[in-house]
């Protein structure tokens, strides 16, 4: 993890080299409106310090980001923006859909029939057995 990546668009936004519509800024976190929003009020929340993946962030910065997400969640819900719910979304790695390799959380105001959603795999309805879940858990926690 470095303080900045000269080719990173979010580092350039954080440094003010690329304009943005800021919603929040403090010493560790920047939040700004997405220029290609899913719905009005779609916000991106980033650490100012460059980090590609969540595991690259220090705990204090991640905590600050989560606190900002909570504050902005409340502000969006209390605003005049159409919002019946909110998705908080993080694509962490290329296979997860990350396109800009600087940690960024999406705060997306949602409402019924807004046209956005997640597509589940065709076998999603098939629930794994408790035995299968236990095997997966052991792989994750190493027991």
N, C-alpha and C positions, 0 to 999 in steps of 0.2 A: 504494500500500500504506500502510495506517495501522496504528497500534499496536493499535487495537481498533475494532470495529464494534458499536455499542450494540444493534443488532437481531440480531446473530449469536449463535446458540445456543452455538457452540463458544467464542466469546470470553467468554460468560457462564459457561460451564463452567470455562474457564481462570482466570477471576477468582474462582471459588468462589461465584458467585451462583446457580448451579444445581448441585445435588449430582451427584457421579459416583463411581464405584468406580475409584479411581486405581490404576494398575499401575506407573507411572513418572512422575517429575516432576523436572525440573531447571530452570535459568533460561530455557532456550529451548524445551523440548519437554514436552508432557504426553501421557500415554497412559492410556486408561481403557477399561473394558469397554463394548462396544456394548450399549445397552438393548434392541435388537431383533436379537440375534445370529443369524447363519446357523448356527453351531455353538457349543457351549460354549467359552469362551476367546477369542471374537471380540473383538479389540482395535482401537480407533481410536487412531492416533498423529497428533498435530497440532502445528504450531508455536504457541507461545503468542501470538506477534505475528500479527495478522490478515493474511492473504494469501489472495486468492481462488483463484489458479492457481499451479502450480509455478513458472512463469516470473516470478512476483511475489516469490518467495523469494530472499533473498541466499544465496550459495553456502555460507556457514558454517552457516546454519540448516538448509539441506537436508542437508548432510553430517551434522549432529547427528541429524536425523530418521532417516537411513539407519543410522547407528550404533545408535540405539535399536531400530530394527526388527531388526537383527541380534541384539542382546542378548535381546530379547523372543522372537525366533524360537527361540533356543536354550533359553530358560527354558520356553517352552510345550512344546517337544519333550521336555524332561527332566521335565516335570510328570506328574501322574496323569491329565491331560486326554487324552481319546481323540484321537490325532493321528498320522496316517500320512504327512502332508505338510502344507504350508502354502501358501496363496495370499497374496501381497502384492498388493493392488489399490488403484489410484488412479483415480478418475473425475475427469478434468481438463477441466471445462467441461460445460455443460448437455447438449450432444449426446452426450457420453461417459457420461451418466448421473449427473452430479454434482447432488445435491439440496441439500446444505448448501454454500454458497459460501464456504467456509473450507477451505484445503488439509487433507485428511485421508487418511491411508493406512489401509487395512484390513489387519489381519493375521488371517487366517481359518484356524484349524486344520481340516484335511480328513482324511477317511477314506473308504474305498470305500463306495459306495452311500449317501452321506450326503444325497443328493437335491439337492445344489447343483451348478451347472455353468454353463459358458458356452455360448450358442447361436451356432453359426456360420452364416453366410449359406449359402443353398442352392448357390451357385457356388464355395464355398470350396475344393472339391477340384480346381478348374481352376487349374493353376499358370501364372502369367504367363511369357512368354518372357524371356530374358536381355535382349533389346532393350527390352522394356517396363520391366523393372526398372531398366535404365540410364537410361531417360527419367525415371522417377520420382526416381531418385537425383539427377539433374541439377537437377530442380525443387527438391529439398530443399537441396542444397549450392550451388545457384546457378551452375553451370558449364554 
